[in-house]
Amino acid sequence: MRVDKFLNCVNITKKRAVSEDMCKSGVVSINDIVVKPSKDVKVGDIVAIKYLQKVVKYQVLQIPTTKTIPKTKQNEYVKELI
């Protein structure tokens, strides 16, 4: 699954266009490599998002099969790393 679509599906971003712009701006990285929106995400990858004040890292636990998942099920798909 594409990284921009993944971020939207697991409710990290509200719109796919936002996650696509974040990738194009160079603030999204997978395993410490800055990626384009079309980069595929695999189970076990570490997705990092650089915000102004902090960097938030997520570990991919599984790939969603549906277009969106409920926010309550987010922890089944990603785990926020500290």
N, C-alpha and C positions, 0 to 999 in steps of 0.2 A: 504494500500500500504506500502511496506517495506520502511524504512527510507533511505536506500542507493539508492533505485530506485527513491524515491521522490526527493531527493536532485539533482539527475541527470535530472529528468524530468522537474523540474522548473528552470533549468539553474543556480543552485547555484554552482555545480561542473561540470566540462567539461566531465568527464567520470565516469561511475558507479564504476569502479575499484578504482578510487580515493576516492569516497565517502565511499566505503566499507572499504578501508584502514584507512580512518579517523575514522570510527566507531570502528574498531578493535584497534586503537591506543588510544581510550578513549577520543577523543576531541569532540565528538558529544553527546549531551544530549537532552532528551525530558522531559520537566517539571522538570528540575534540577536533572534528574536521567541519569547517563551515560548508553548508550544503545549499543546493538549489531546491526549489519547490518540488521538482520531479524525482528527487532521490528517494529510493525505497527504504522503508523502515522494516527491520526484522526483529524477531523476539530476542531479547537480551541486549539490544542497543541502548546506549545512554544518550538521550536527547537533551541538550542544554539550550536554554533560552536566556539571552543576556538582556536584562532590563536595565534601566538607568542606575538603580541603586544596588542591584544584586543579580546573581546568576542562579536560575532555578534548573535543577537537573531531574529528569524523569527516566526511570528504567522501564523499558517496554516489556510487559509481562505476556500479553497476547495481542493479536491483531483482530479488531472488530470485523464481524461479517456483515453487519447492517450499516446503514448510512449514518445513524446516530445511536447513541446509547444513553440511557438515563444517567443523570449526574450521580445518583446513588450507587451506580455500578462502576464508577470511574476507577476505583481502587482495584478492580479485577483486571484492568487493562494496563494501567501505569502505576508505578510506585514512585513517590517523590523522594529523592535522595537528599540528605542533609549534608 
